[in-house]
Amino acid sequence: MARAFPSPPSPPPRARRRHPGQRALQEIRKYQSSTRLLLCPGPFSHLVWEICLLLTRGVDYHWQSMTLLVLQESAV
C-alpha cells in the first residue's frame, strides 16, 4: 500500500514589487488631495518665527494669524 503524504504548505503570496519612487508618489498624491493641515497652527507659527529670526538677522516681525494660516495652507 502506498502512503499518501500531505502536500507541503504553499508559500504565502509575495508582496507586489513596486518601481522605485512609486510609494513616494503615492504619498504625495495622498497629501495633495487632502485639505488637512500637517502641522497644528501653534507649532507652525513658532517654526515661521524661528526661520524669520534666522533670515532677518534677529529682526522680530509680527505676523497676523490670518497671514500664518494662508502661508500654512499654501505650503500644503
PQR file of N, CA, C, O and H, with PARSE charges and radii, in Angstrom:
ATOM      1  N   MET A   1       0.821  -1.162   0.000 -0.4000 1.5000
ATOM      2  CA  MET A   1       0.000   0.000   0.000 -0.0000 2.0000
ATOM      3  C   MET A   1       0.873   1.236   0.000  0.5500 1.7000
ATOM      4  O   MET A   1       1.861   1.337   0.728 -0.5500 1.4000
ATOM      5  N   ALA A   2       0.485   2.146  -0.820 -0.4000 1.5000
ATOM      6  CA  ALA A   2       1.240   3.386  -0.903 -0.0000 2.0000
ATOM      7  C   ALA A   2       0.666   4.384   0.096  0.5500 1.7000
ATOM      8  O   ALA A   2      -0.547   4.559   0.217 -0.5500 1.4000
ATOM      9  H   ALA A   2      -0.318   2.064  -1.411  0.4000 1.0000
ATOM     10  N   ARG A   3       1.586   5.030   0.804 -0.4000 1.5000
ATOM     11  CA  ARG A   3       1.134   6.039   1.772 -0.0000 2.0000
ATOM     12  C   ARG A   3       1.039   7.384   1.072  0.5500 1.7000
ATOM     13  O   ARG A   3       1.934   7.776   0.324 -0.5500 1.4000
ATOM     14  H   ARG A   3       2.571   4.888   0.706  0.4000 1.0000
ATOM     15  N   ALA A   4      -0.017   8.057   1.316 -0.4000 1.5000
ATOM     16  CA  ALA A   4      -0.192   9.382   0.719 -0.0000 2.0000
ATOM     17  C   ALA A   4       0.317  10.420   1.714  0.5500 1.7000
ATOM     18  O   ALA A   4      -0.196  10.552   2.826 -0.5500 1.4000
ATOM     19  H   ALA A   4      -0.745   7.739   1.924  0.4000 1.0000
ATOM     20  N   PHE A   5       1.331  11.142   1.285 -0.4000 1.5000
ATOM     21  CA  PHE A   5       1.864  12.203   2.129 -0.0000 2.0000
ATOM     22  C   PHE A   5       1.138  13.507   1.800  0.5500 1.7000
ATOM     23  O   PHE A   5       0.837  13.786   0.640 -0.5500 1.4000
ATOM     24  H   PHE A   5       1.748  11.035   0.383  0.4000 1.0000
ATOM     25  N   PRO A   6       0.862  14.298   2.836 -0.5600 1.5000
ATOM     26  CA  PRO A   6       0.213  15.581   2.544  0.2800 2.0000
ATOM     27  C   PRO A   6       1.177  16.484   1.780  0.5500 1.7000
ATOM     28  O   PRO A   6       2.388  16.458   1.999 -0.5500 1.4000
ATOM     29  N   SER A   7       0.620  17.265   0.901 -0.4000 1.5000
ATOM     30  CA  SER A   7       1.471  18.164   0.118 -0.0000 2.0000
ATOM     31  C   SER A   7       2.013  19.259   1.029  0.5500 1.7000
ATOM     32  O   SER A   7       1.346  19.658   1.984 -0.5500 1.4000
ATOM     33  H   SER A   7      -0.364  17.286   0.723  0.4000 1.0000
ATOM     34  N   PRO A   8       3.216  19.748   0.742 -0.5600 1.5000
ATOM     35  CA  PRO A   8       3.784  20.803   1.591  0.2800 2.0000
ATOM     36  C   PRO A   8       2.941  22.063   1.501  0.5500 1.7000
ATOM     37  O   PRO A   8       2.333  22.333   0.465 -0.5500 1.4000
ATOM     38  N   PRO A   9       2.900  22.832   2.574 -0.5600 1.5000
ATOM     39  CA  PRO A   9       2.069  24.043   2.541  0.2800 2.0000
ATOM     40  C   PRO A   9       2.582  25.026   1.493  0.5500 1.7000
ATOM     41  O   PRO A   9       3.788  25.177   1.296 -0.5500 1.4000
ATOM     42  N   SER A  10       1.660  25.674   0.843 -0.4000 1.5000
ATOM     43  CA  SER A  10       2.053  26.629  -0.195 -0.0000 2.0000
ATOM     44  C   SER A  10       2.596  27.889   0.466  0.5500 1.7000
ATOM     45  O   SER A  10       2.101  28.299   1.516 -0.5500 1.4000
ATOM     46  H   SER A  10       0.681  25.552   1.004  0.4000 1.0000
ATOM     47  N   PRO A  11       3.609  28.508  -0.138 -0.5600 1.5000
ATOM     48  CA  PRO A  11       4.179  29.726   0.457  0.2800 2.0000
ATOM     49  C   PRO A  11       3.167  30.866   0.389  0.5500 1.7000
ATOM     50  O   PRO A  11       2.313  30.899  -0.498 -0.5500 1.4000
ATOM     51  N   PRO A  12       3.270  31.802   1.335 -0.5600 1.5000
ATOM     52  CA  PRO A  12       2.323  32.935   1.293  0.2800 2.0000
ATOM     53  C   PRO A  12       2.564  33.773   0.049  0.5500 1.7000
ATOM     54  O   PRO A  12       3.683  33.814  -0.462 -0.5500 1.4000
ATOM     55  N   PRO A  13       1.532  34.440  -0.442 -0.5600 1.5000
ATOM     56  CA  PRO A  13       1.711  35.243  -1.662  0.2800 2.0000
ATOM     57  C   PRO A  13       2.709  36.379  -1.402  0.5500 1.7000
ATOM     58  O   PRO A  13       2.697  37.011  -0.346 -0.5500 1.4000
ATOM     59  N   ARG A  14       3.552  36.613  -2.377 -0.4000 1.5000
ATOM     60  CA  ARG A  14       4.578  37.653  -2.242 -0.0000 2.0000
ATOM     61  C   ARG A  14       3.947  39.027  -2.410  0.5500 1.7000
ATOM     62  O   ARG A  14       2.989  39.214  -3.160 -0.5500 1.4000
ATOM     63  H   ARG A  14       3.562  36.099  -3.235  0.4000 1.0000
ATOM     64  N   ALA A  15       4.514  39.970  -1.691 -0.4000 1.5000
ATOM     65  CA  ALA A  15       4.032  41.341  -1.812 -0.0000 2.0000
ATOM     66  C   ALA A  15       4.375  41.858  -3.202  0.5500 1.7000
ATOM     67  O   ALA A  15       5.404  41.500  -3.774 -0.5500 1.4000
ATOM     68  H   ALA A  15       5.293  39.817  -1.081  0.4000 1.0000
ATOM     69  N   ARG A  16       3.517  42.686  -3.727 -0.4000 1.5000
ATOM     70  CA  ARG A  16       3.736  43.210  -5.068 -0.0000 2.0000
ATOM     71  C   ARG A  16       4.931  44.152  -5.073  0.5500 1.7000
ATOM     72  O   ARG A  16       5.013  45.065  -4.251 -0.5500 1.4000
ATOM     73  H   ARG A  16       2.681  42.977  -3.262  0.4000 1.0000
ATOM     74  N   ARG A  17       5.828  43.934  -5.974 -0.4000 1.5000
ATOM     75  CA  ARG A  17       7.034  44.754  -6.053 -0.0000 2.0000
ATOM     76  C   ARG A  17       6.732  46.008  -6.858  0.5500 1.7000
ATOM     77  O   ARG A  17       6.133  45.946  -7.932 -0.5500 1.4000
ATOM     78  H   ARG A  17       5.761  43.193  -6.641  0.4000 1.0000
ATOM     79  N   ARG A  18       7.155  47.148  -6.323 -0.4000 1.5000
ATOM     80  CA  ARG A  18       6.871  48.426  -6.968 -0.0000 2.0000
ATOM     81  C   ARG A  18       8.143  49.023  -7.526  0.5500 1.7000
ATOM     82  O   ARG A  18       9.251  48.681  -7.113 -0.5500 1.4000
ATOM     83  H   ARG A  18       7.642  47.199  -5.451  0.4000 1.0000
ATOM     84  N   HIS A  19       7.958  49.919  -8.469 -0.4000 1.5000
ATOM     85  CA  HIS A  19       9.089  50.627  -9.047 -0.0000 2.0000
ATOM     86  C   HIS A  19       9.642  51.632  -8.031  0.5500 1.7000
ATOM     87  O   HIS A  19       8.907  52.086  -7.153 -0.5500 1.4000
ATOM     88  H   HIS A  19       7.058  50.198  -8.805  0.4000 1.0000
ATOM     89  N   PRO A  20      10.918  51.981  -8.139 -0.5600 1.5000
ATOM     90  CA  PRO A  20      11.473  52.964  -7.212  0.2800 2.0000
ATOM     91  C   PRO A  20      10.735  54.298  -7.312  0.5500 1.7000
ATOM     92  O   PRO A  20      10.477  54.795  -8.408 -0.5500 1.4000
ATOM     93  N   GLY A  21      10.403  54.864  -6.163 -0.4000 1.5000
ATOM     94  CA  GLY A  21       9.731  56.148  -6.130 -0.0000 2.0000
ATOM     95  C   GLY A  21       8.217  56.076  -6.223  0.5500 1.7000
ATOM     96  O   GLY A  21       7.544  57.090  -6.038 -0.5500 1.4000
ATOM     97  H   GLY A  21      10.612  54.460  -5.273  0.4000 1.0000
ATOM     98  N   GLN A  22       7.668  54.911  -6.502 -0.4000 1.5000
ATOM     99  CA  GLN A  22       6.217  54.795  -6.664 -0.0000 2.0000
ATOM    100  C   GLN A  22       5.508  55.028  -5.333  0.5500 1.7000
ATOM    101  O   GLN A  22       4.442  55.642  -5.294 -0.5500 1.4000
ATOM    102  H   GLN A  22       8.214  54.087  -6.652  0.4000 1.0000
ATOM    103  N   ARG A  23       6.097  54.541  -4.246 -0.4000 1.5000
ATOM    104  CA  ARG A  23       5.497  54.741  -2.922 -0.0000 2.0000
ATOM    105  C   ARG A  23       5.508  56.228  -2.550  0.5500 1.7000
ATOM    106  O   ARG A  23       4.535  56.743  -1.999 -0.5500 1.4000
ATOM    107  H   ARG A  23       6.964  54.042  -4.278  0.4000 1.0000
ATOM    108  N   ALA A  24       6.610  56.908  -2.854 -0.4000 1.5000
ATOM    109  CA  ALA A  24       6.699  58.334  -2.550 -0.0000 2.0000
ATOM    110  C   ALA A  24       5.662  59.120  -3.345  0.5500 1.7000
ATOM    111  O   ALA A  24       5.016  60.018  -2.804 -0.5500 1.4000
ATOM    112  H   ALA A  24       7.400  56.489  -3.302  0.4000 1.0000
ATOM    113  N   LEU A  25       5.501  58.789  -4.621 -0.4000 1.5000
ATOM    114  CA  LEU A  25       4.500  59.476  -5.439 -0.0000 2.0000
ATOM    115  C   LEU A  25       3.087  59.225  -4.920  0.5500 1.7000
ATOM    116  O   LEU A  25       2.230  60.106  -4.978 -0.5500 1.4000
ATOM    117  H   LEU A  25       6.026  58.060  -5.060  0.4000 1.0000
ATOM    118  N   GLN A  26       2.854  58.023  -4.415 -0.4000 1.5000
ATOM    119  CA  GLN A  26       1.549  57.690  -3.863 -0.0000 2.0000
ATOM    120  C   GLN A  26       1.264  58.542  -2.615  0.5500 1.7000
ATOM    121  O   GLN A  26       0.144  59.018  -2.429 -0.5500 1.4000
ATOM    122  H   GLN A  26       3.550  57.307  -4.367  0.4000 1.0000
ATOM    123  N   GLU A  27       2.281  58.730  -1.766 -0.4000 1.5000
ATOM    124  CA  GLU A  27       2.106  59.555  -0.574 -0.0000 2.0000
ATOM    125  C   GLU A  27       1.899  61.021  -0.941  0.5500 1.7000
ATOM    126  O   GLU A  27       1.097  61.710  -0.311 -0.5500 1.4000
ATOM    127  H   GLU A  27       3.191  58.343  -1.917  0.4000 1.0000
ATOM    128  N   ILE A  28       2.617  61.504  -1.956 -0.4000 1.5000
ATOM    129  CA  ILE A  28       2.461  62.887  -2.404 -0.0000 2.0000
ATOM    130  C   ILE A  28       1.042  63.125  -2.881  0.5500 1.7000
ATOM    131  O   ILE A  28       0.426  64.131  -2.527 -0.5500 1.4000
ATOM    132  H   ILE A  28       3.269  60.944  -2.469  0.4000 1.0000
ATOM    133  N   ARG A  29       0.515  62.204  -3.685 -0.4000 1.5000
ATOM    134  CA  ARG A  29      -0.860  62.342  -4.167 -0.0000 2.0000
ATOM    135  C   ARG A  29      -1.856  62.326  -3.013  0.5500 1.7000
ATOM    136  O   ARG A  29      -2.845  63.060  -3.031 -0.5500 1.4000
ATOM    137  H   ARG A  29       1.016  61.387  -3.973  0.4000 1.0000
ATOM    138  N   LYS A  30      -1.596  61.487  -2.007 -0.4000 1.5000
ATOM    139  CA  LYS A  30      -2.484  61.388  -0.856 -0.0000 2.0000
ATOM    140  C   LYS A  30      -2.539  62.714  -0.107  0.5500 1.7000
ATOM    141  O   LYS A  30      -3.623  63.194   0.223 -0.5500 1.4000
ATOM    142  H   LYS A  30      -0.793  60.891  -1.992  0.4000 1.0000
ATOM    143  N   TYR A  31      -1.369  63.313   0.167 -0.4000 1.5000
ATOM    144  CA  TYR A  31      -1.353  64.556   0.933 -0.0000 2.0000
ATOM    145  C   TYR A  31      -1.817  65.749   0.106  0.5500 1.7000
ATOM    146  O   TYR A  31      -2.348  66.705   0.671 -0.5500 1.4000
ATOM    147  H   TYR A  31      -0.488  62.923  -0.101  0.4000 1.0000
ATOM    148  N   GLN A  32      -1.635  65.726  -1.201 -0.4000 1.5000
ATOM    149  CA  GLN A  32      -2.113  66.820  -2.040 -0.0000 2.0000
ATOM    150  C   GLN A  32      -3.622  66.804  -2.174  0.5500 1.7000
ATOM    151  O   GLN A  32      -4.237  67.856  -2.349 -0.5500 1.4000
ATOM    152  H   GLN A  32      -1.204  64.949  -1.660  0.4000 1.0000
ATOM    153  N   SER A  33      -4.229  65.631  -2.096 -0.4000 1.5000
ATOM    154  CA  SER A  33      -5.677  65.549  -2.260 -0.0000 2.0000
ATOM    155  C   SER A  33      -6.419  65.925  -0.977  0.5500 1.7000
ATOM    156  O   SER A  33      -7.601  66.264  -1.026 -0.5500 1.4000
ATOM    157  H   SER A  33      -3.730  64.777  -1.954  0.4000 1.0000
ATOM    158  N   SER A  34      -5.740  65.869   0.163 -0.4000 1.5000
ATOM    159  CA  SER A  34      -6.425  66.207   1.415 -0.0000 2.0000
ATOM    160  C   SER A  34      -6.235  67.684   1.742  0.5500 1.7000
ATOM    161  O   SER A  34      -5.255  68.302   1.327 -0.5500 1.4000
ATOM    162  H   SER A  34      -4.780  65.593   0.203  0.4000 1.0000
ATOM    163  N   THR A  35      -7.171  68.233   2.483 -0.4000 1.5000
ATOM    164  CA  THR A  35      -7.067  69.628   2.896 -0.0000 2.0000
ATOM    165  C   THR A  35      -6.660  69.735   4.358  0.5500 1.7000
ATOM    166  O   THR A  35      -6.663  70.824   4.931 -0.5500 1.4000
ATOM    167  H   THR A  35      -7.967  67.730   2.821  0.4000 1.0000
ATOM    168  N   ARG A  36      -6.315  68.622   4.952 -0.4000 1.5000
ATOM    169  CA  ARG A  36      -5.929  68.596   6.358 -0.0000 2.0000
ATOM    170  C   ARG A  36      -4.545  69.206   6.518  0.5500 1.7000
ATOM    171  O   ARG A  36      -3.651  68.943   5.714 -0.5500 1.4000
ATOM    172  H   ARG A  36      -6.312  67.737   4.487  0.4000 1.0000
ATOM    173  N   LEU A  37      -4.365  70.023   7.557 -0.4000 1.5000
ATOM    174  CA  LEU A  37      -3.070  70.634   7.817 -0.0000 2.0000
ATOM    175  C   LEU A  37      -2.161  69.592   8.457  0.5500 1.7000
ATOM    176  O   LEU A  37      -2.594  68.835   9.325 -0.5500 1.4000
ATOM    177  H   LEU A  37      -5.091  70.236   8.210  0.4000 1.0000
ATOM    178  N   LEU A  38      -0.899  69.554   8.031 -0.4000 1.5000
ATOM    179  CA  LEU A  38       0.025  68.561   8.549 -0.0000 2.0000
ATOM    180  C   LEU A  38       0.577  68.958   9.911  0.5500 1.7000
ATOM    181  O   LEU A  38       0.902  68.092  10.723 -0.5500 1.4000
ATOM    182  H   LEU A  38      -0.547  70.170   7.326  0.4000 1.0000
ATOM    183  N   LEU A  39       0.687  70.250  10.168 -0.4000 1.5000
ATOM    184  CA  LEU A  39       1.133  70.750  11.469 -0.0000 2.0000
ATOM    185  C   LEU A  39       0.011  71.550  12.099  0.5500 1.7000
ATOM    186  O   LEU A  39      -0.782  72.181  11.400 -0.5500 1.4000
ATOM    187  H   LEU A  39       0.423  70.953   9.509  0.4000 1.0000
ATOM    188  N   CYS A  40      -0.056  71.523  13.424 -0.4000 1.5000
ATOM    189  CA  CYS A  40      -1.023  72.370  14.123 -0.0000 2.0000
ATOM    190  C   CYS A  40      -0.594  73.825  13.962  0.5500 1.7000
ATOM    191  O   CYS A  40       0.595  74.097  13.796 -0.5500 1.4000
ATOM    192  H   CYS A  40       0.588  71.011  13.992  0.4000 1.0000
ATOM    193  N   PRO A  41      -1.535  74.761  14.006 -0.5600 1.5000
ATOM    194  CA  PRO A  41      -1.189  76.168  13.801  0.2800 2.0000
ATOM    195  C   PRO A  41      -0.175  76.716  14.806  0.5500 1.7000
ATOM    196  O   PRO A  41       0.659  77.545  14.439 -0.5500 1.4000
ATOM    197  N   GLY A  42      -0.227  76.274  16.063 -0.4000 1.5000
ATOM    198  CA  GLY A  42       0.712  76.770  17.075 -0.0000 2.0000
ATOM    199  C   GLY A  42       2.170  76.448  16.757  0.5500 1.7000
ATOM    200  O   GLY A  42       2.991  77.360  16.661 -0.5500 1.4000
ATOM    201  H   GLY A  42      -0.904  75.601  16.362  0.4000 1.0000
ATOM    202  N   PRO A  43       2.510  75.159  16.591 -0.5600 1.5000
ATOM    203  CA  PRO A  43       3.892  74.822  16.251  0.2800 2.0000
ATOM    204  C   PRO A  43       4.335  75.426  14.910  0.5500 1.7000
ATOM    205  O   PRO A  43       5.506  75.767  14.741 -0.5500 1.4000
ATOM    206  N   PHE A  44       3.405  75.557  13.965 -0.4000 1.5000
ATOM    207  CA  PHE A  44       3.767  76.151  12.683 -0.0000 2.0000
ATOM    208  C   PHE A  44       4.162  77.614  12.854  0.5500 1.7000
ATOM    209  O   PHE A  44       5.123  78.072  12.236 -0.5500 1.4000
ATOM    210  H   PHE A  44       2.454  75.280  14.103  0.4000 1.0000
ATOM    211  N   SER A  45       3.426  78.355  13.693 -0.4000 1.5000
ATOM    212  CA  SER A  45       3.769  79.768  13.895 -0.0000 2.0000
ATOM    213  C   SER A  45       5.125  79.902  14.581  0.5500 1.7000
ATOM    214  O   SER A  45       5.877  80.829  14.280 -0.5500 1.4000
ATOM    215  H   SER A  45       2.646  77.983  14.196  0.4000 1.0000
ATOM    216  N   HIS A  46       5.448  78.993  15.499 -0.4000 1.5000
ATOM    217  CA  HIS A  46       6.770  79.021  16.139 -0.0000 2.0000
ATOM    218  C   HIS A  46       7.872  78.744  15.113  0.5500 1.7000
ATOM    219  O   HIS A  46       8.933  79.367  15.147 -0.5500 1.4000
ATOM    220  H   HIS A  46       4.837  78.240  15.744  0.4000 1.0000
ATOM    221  N   LEU A  47       7.612  77.821  14.219 -0.4000 1.5000
ATOM    222  CA  LEU A  47       8.584  77.500  13.178 -0.0000 2.0000
ATOM    223  C   LEU A  47       8.813  78.691  12.256  0.5500 1.7000
ATOM    224  O   LEU A  47       9.955  79.009  11.921 -0.5500 1.4000
ATOM    225  H   LEU A  47       6.750  77.315  14.192  0.4000 1.0000
ATOM    226  N   VAL A  48       7.738  79.347  11.846 -0.4000 1.5000
ATOM    227  CA  VAL A  48       7.853  80.524  10.987 -0.0000 2.0000
ATOM    228  C   VAL A  48       8.620  81.631  11.709  0.5500 1.7000
ATOM    229  O   VAL A  48       9.455  82.310  11.110 -0.5500 1.4000
ATOM    230  H   VAL A  48       6.811  79.089  12.118  0.4000 1.0000
ATOM    231  N   TRP A  49       8.336  81.807  12.984 -0.4000 1.5000
ATOM    232  CA  TRP A  49       9.009  82.840  13.778 -0.0000 2.0000
ATOM    233  C   TRP A  49      10.512  82.573  13.867  0.5500 1.7000
ATOM    234  O   TRP A  49      11.318  83.493  13.724 -0.5500 1.4000
ATOM    235  H   TRP A  49       7.659  81.256  13.471  0.4000 1.0000
ATOM    236  N   GLU A  50      10.893  81.297  14.108 -0.4000 1.5000
ATOM    237  CA  GLU A  50      12.317  80.946  14.194 -0.0000 2.0000
ATOM    238  C   GLU A  50      13.020  81.143  12.857  0.5500 1.7000
ATOM    239  O   GLU A  50      14.135  81.665  12.821 -0.5500 1.4000
ATOM    240  H   GLU A  50      10.239  80.549  14.224  0.4000 1.0000
ATOM    241  N   ILE A  51      12.398  80.740  11.771 -0.4000 1.5000
ATOM    242  CA  ILE A  51      13.000  80.896  10.446 -0.0000 2.0000
ATOM    243  C   ILE A  51      13.135  82.372  10.111  0.5500 1.7000
ATOM    244  O   ILE A  51      14.141  82.794   9.541 -0.5500 1.4000
ATOM    245  H   ILE A  51      11.492  80.316  11.800  0.4000 1.0000
ATOM    246  N   CYS A  52      12.123  83.158  10.462 -0.4000 1.5000
ATOM    247  CA  CYS A  52      12.160  84.594  10.209 -0.0000 2.0000
ATOM    248  C   CYS A  52      13.309  85.240  10.974  0.5500 1.7000
ATOM    249  O   CYS A  52      13.995  86.111  10.439 -0.5500 1.4000
ATOM    250  H   CYS A  52      11.305  82.815  10.925  0.4000 1.0000
ATOM    251  N   LEU A  53      13.527  84.824  12.219 -0.4000 1.5000
ATOM    252  CA  LEU A  53      14.640  85.380  13.001 -0.0000 2.0000
ATOM    253  C   LEU A  53      15.990  85.035  12.371  0.5500 1.7000
ATOM    254  O   LEU A  53      16.908  85.855  12.362 -0.5500 1.4000
ATOM    255  H   LEU A  53      12.971  84.117  12.654  0.4000 1.0000
ATOM    256  N   LEU A  54      16.101  83.823  11.850 -0.4000 1.5000
ATOM    257  CA  LEU A  54      17.358  83.416  11.218 -0.0000 2.0000
ATOM    258  C   LEU A  54      17.636  84.199   9.942  0.5500 1.7000
ATOM    259  O   LEU A  54      18.767  84.619   9.698 -0.5500 1.4000
ATOM    260  H   LEU A  54      15.355  83.156  11.857  0.4000 1.0000
ATOM    261  N   LEU A  55      16.602  84.394   9.130 -0.4000 1.5000
ATOM    262  CA  LEU A  55      16.799  85.030   7.826 -0.0000 2.0000
ATOM    263  C   LEU A  55      16.897  86.553   7.907  0.5500 1.7000
ATOM    264  O   LEU A  55      17.464  87.183   7.014 -0.5500 1.4000
ATOM    265  H   LEU A  55      15.683  84.053   9.327  0.4000 1.0000
ATOM    266  N   THR A  56      16.350  87.148   8.969 -0.4000 1.5000
ATOM    267  CA  THR A  56      16.379  88.609   9.067 -0.0000 2.0000
ATOM    268  C   THR A  56      17.425  89.093  10.067  0.5500 1.7000
ATOM    269  O   THR A  56      17.438  90.268  10.432 -0.5500 1.4000
ATOM    270  H   THR A  56      15.890  86.636   9.694  0.4000 1.0000
ATOM    271  N   ARG A  57      18.293  88.198  10.506 -0.4000 1.5000
ATOM    272  CA  ARG A  57      19.388  88.515  11.441 -0.0000 2.0000
ATOM    273  C   ARG A  57      18.884  89.145  12.730  0.5500 1.7000
ATOM    274  O   ARG A  57      19.442  90.135  13.203 -0.5500 1.4000
ATOM    275  H   ARG A  57      18.282  87.243  10.209  0.4000 1.0000
ATOM    276  N   GLY A  58      17.839  88.576  13.290 -0.4000 1.5000
ATOM    277  CA  GLY A  58      17.355  88.981  14.595 -0.0000 2.0000
ATOM    278  C   GLY A  58      16.252  90.006  14.610  0.5500 1.7000
ATOM    279  O   GLY A  58      15.750  90.329  15.686 -0.5500 1.4000
ATOM    280  H   GLY A  58      17.386  87.772  12.905  0.4000 1.0000
ATOM    281  N   VAL A  59      15.843  90.539  13.464 -0.4000 1.5000
ATOM    282  CA  VAL A  59      14.740  91.498  13.440 -0.0000 2.0000
ATOM    283  C   VAL A  59      13.445  90.726  13.663  0.5500 1.7000
ATOM    284  O   VAL A  59      13.146  89.774  12.941 -0.5500 1.4000
ATOM    285  H   VAL A  59      16.250  90.276  12.590  0.4000 1.0000
ATOM    286  N   ASP A  60      12.686  91.142  14.661 -0.4000 1.5000
ATOM    287  CA  ASP A  60      11.461  90.422  15.017 -0.0000 2.0000
ATOM    288  C   ASP A  60      10.275  91.016  14.274  0.5500 1.7000
ATOM    289  O   ASP A  60       9.931  92.181  14.477 -0.5500 1.4000
ATOM    290  H   ASP A  60      12.929  91.915  15.247  0.4000 1.0000
ATOM    291  N   TYR A  61       9.652  90.224  13.419 -0.4000 1.5000
ATOM    292  CA  TYR A  61       8.452  90.645  12.703 -0.0000 2.0000
ATOM    293  C   TYR A  61       7.229  90.097  13.408  0.5500 1.7000
ATOM    294  O   TYR A  61       7.273  89.008  13.982 -0.5500 1.4000
ATOM    295  H   TYR A  61       9.931  89.278  13.254  0.4000 1.0000
ATOM    296  N   HIS A  62       6.153  90.835  13.368 -0.4000 1.5000
ATOM    297  CA  HIS A  62       4.885  90.380  13.939 -0.0000 2.0000
ATOM    298  C   HIS A  62       4.012  89.876  12.802  0.5500 1.7000
ATOM    299  O   HIS A  62       3.806  90.567  11.804 -0.5500 1.4000
ATOM    300  H   HIS A  62       6.117  91.719  12.902  0.4000 1.0000
ATOM    301  N   TRP A  63       3.506  88.669  12.965 -0.4000 1.5000
ATOM    302  CA  TRP A  63       2.699  88.035  11.927 -0.0000 2.0000
ATOM    303  C   TRP A  63       1.245  88.033  12.361  0.5500 1.7000
ATOM    304  O   TRP A  63       0.942  87.737  13.516 -0.5500 1.4000
ATOM    305  H   TRP A  63       3.673  88.107  13.776  0.4000 1.0000
ATOM    306  N   GLN A  64       0.350  88.357  11.450 -0.4000 1.5000
ATOM    307  CA  GLN A  64      -1.079  88.228  11.719 -0.0000 2.0000
ATOM    308  C   GLN A  64      -1.455  86.753  11.630  0.5500 1.7000
ATOM    309  O   GLN A  64      -0.860  85.993  10.865 -0.5500 1.4000
ATOM    310  H   GLN A  64       0.597  88.597  10.511  0.4000 1.0000
ATOM    311  N   SER A  65      -2.440  86.363  12.414 -0.4000 1.5000
ATOM    312  CA  SER A  65      -2.823  84.954  12.440 -0.0000 2.0000
ATOM    313  C   SER A  65      -3.356  84.501  11.077  0.5500 1.7000
ATOM    314  O   SER A  65      -3.127  83.364  10.665 -0.5500 1.4000
ATOM    315  H   SER A  65      -2.923  86.980  13.035  0.4000 1.0000
ATOM    316  N   MET A  66      -4.063  85.392  10.383 -0.4000 1.5000
ATOM    317  CA  MET A  66      -4.590  85.028   9.060 -0.0000 2.0000
ATOM    318  C   MET A  66      -3.451  84.845   8.064  0.5500 1.7000
ATOM    319  O   MET A  66      -3.526  83.979   7.192 -0.5500 1.4000
ATOM    320  H   MET A  66      -4.249  86.316  10.718  0.4000 1.0000
ATOM    321  N   THR A  67      -2.407  85.642   8.183 -0.4000 1.5000
ATOM    322  CA  THR A  67      -1.246  85.504   7.299 -0.0000 2.0000
ATOM    323  C   THR A  67      -0.573  84.152   7.507  0.5500 1.7000
ATOM    324  O   THR A  67      -0.185  83.491   6.543 -0.5500 1.4000
ATOM    325  H   THR A  67      -2.345  86.344   8.892  0.4000 1.0000
ATOM    326  N   LEU A  68      -0.435  83.742   8.768 -0.4000 1.5000
ATOM    327  CA  LEU A  68       0.178  82.447   9.051 -0.0000 2.0000
ATOM    328  C   LEU A  68      -0.678  81.309   8.526  0.5500 1.7000
ATOM    329  O   LEU A  68      -0.152  80.316   8.023 -0.5500 1.4000
ATOM    330  H   LEU A  68      -0.749  84.279   9.550  0.4000 1.0000
ATOM    331  N   LEU A  69      -1.991  81.444   8.640 -0.4000 1.5000
ATOM    332  CA  LEU A  69      -2.883  80.400   8.144 -0.0000 2.0000
ATOM    333  C   LEU A  69      -2.797  80.264   6.628  0.5500 1.7000
ATOM    334  O   LEU A  69      -2.764  79.153   6.099 -0.5500 1.4000
ATOM    335  H   LEU A  69      -2.418  82.251   9.049  0.4000 1.0000
ATOM    336  N   VAL A  70      -2.762  81.407   5.926 -0.4000 1.5000
ATOM    337  CA  VAL A  70      -2.644  81.387   4.468 -0.0000 2.0000
ATOM    338  C   VAL A  70      -1.302  80.787   4.057  0.5500 1.7000
ATOM    339  O   VAL A  70      -1.230  80.002   3.111 -0.5500 1.4000
ATOM    340  H   VAL A  70      -2.789  82.310   6.356  0.4000 1.0000
ATOM    341  N   LEU A  71      -0.252  81.155   4.767 -0.4000 1.5000
ATOM    342  CA  LEU A  71       1.076  80.602   4.473 -0.0000 2.0000
ATOM    343  C   LEU A  71       1.093  79.095   4.690  0.5500 1.7000
ATOM    344  O   LEU A  71       1.680  78.356   3.900 -0.5500 1.4000
ATOM    345  H   LEU A  71      -0.311  81.792   5.535  0.4000 1.0000
ATOM    346  N   GLN A  72       0.453  78.644   5.754 -0.4000 1.5000
ATOM    347  CA  GLN A  72       0.434  77.223   6.049 -0.0000 2.0000
ATOM    348  C   GLN A  72      -0.386  76.461   5.019  0.5500 1.7000
ATOM    349  O   GLN A  72       0.017  75.378   4.595 -0.5500 1.4000
ATOM    350  H   GLN A  72      -0.024  79.244   6.396  0.4000 1.0000
ATOM    351  N   GLU A  73      -1.517  76.997   4.610 -0.4000 1.5000
ATOM    352  CA  GLU A  73      -2.339  76.303   3.617 -0.0000 2.0000
ATOM    353  C   GLU A  73      -1.686  76.278   2.249  0.5500 1.7000
ATOM    354  O   GLU A  73      -1.863  75.323   1.492 -0.5500 1.4000
ATOM    355  H   GLU A  73      -1.845  77.877   4.955  0.4000 1.0000
ATOM    356  N   SER A  74      -0.927  77.324   1.925 -0.4000 1.5000
ATOM    357  CA  SER A  74      -0.263  77.336   0.624 -0.0000 2.0000
ATOM    358  C   SER A  74       0.917  76.387   0.593  0.5500 1.7000
ATOM    359  O   SER A  74       1.320  75.939  -0.480 -0.5500 1.4000
ATOM    360  H   SER A  74      -0.783  78.100   2.540  0.4000 1.0000
ATOM    361  N   ALA A  75       1.479  76.073   1.752 -0.4000 1.5000
ATOM    362  CA  ALA A  75       2.616  75.164   1.811 -0.0000 2.0000
ATOM    363  C   ALA A  75       2.180  73.709   1.661  0.5500 1.7000
ATOM    364  O   ALA A  75       3.005  72.845   1.366 -0.5500 1.4000
ATOM    365  H   ALA A  75       1.151  76.438   2.624  0.4000 1.0000
ATOM    366  N   VAL A  76       0.906  73.433   1.858 -0.4000 1.5000
ATOM    367  CA  VAL A  76       0.410  72.052   1.760 -0.0000 2.0000
ATOM    368  C   VAL A  76       0.241  71.700   0.369  0.5500 1.7000
ATOM    369  O   VAL A  76      -0.167  70.581   0.061 -0.5500 1.4000
ATOM    370  H   VAL A  76       0.235  74.135   2.098  0.4000 1.0000
TER
END
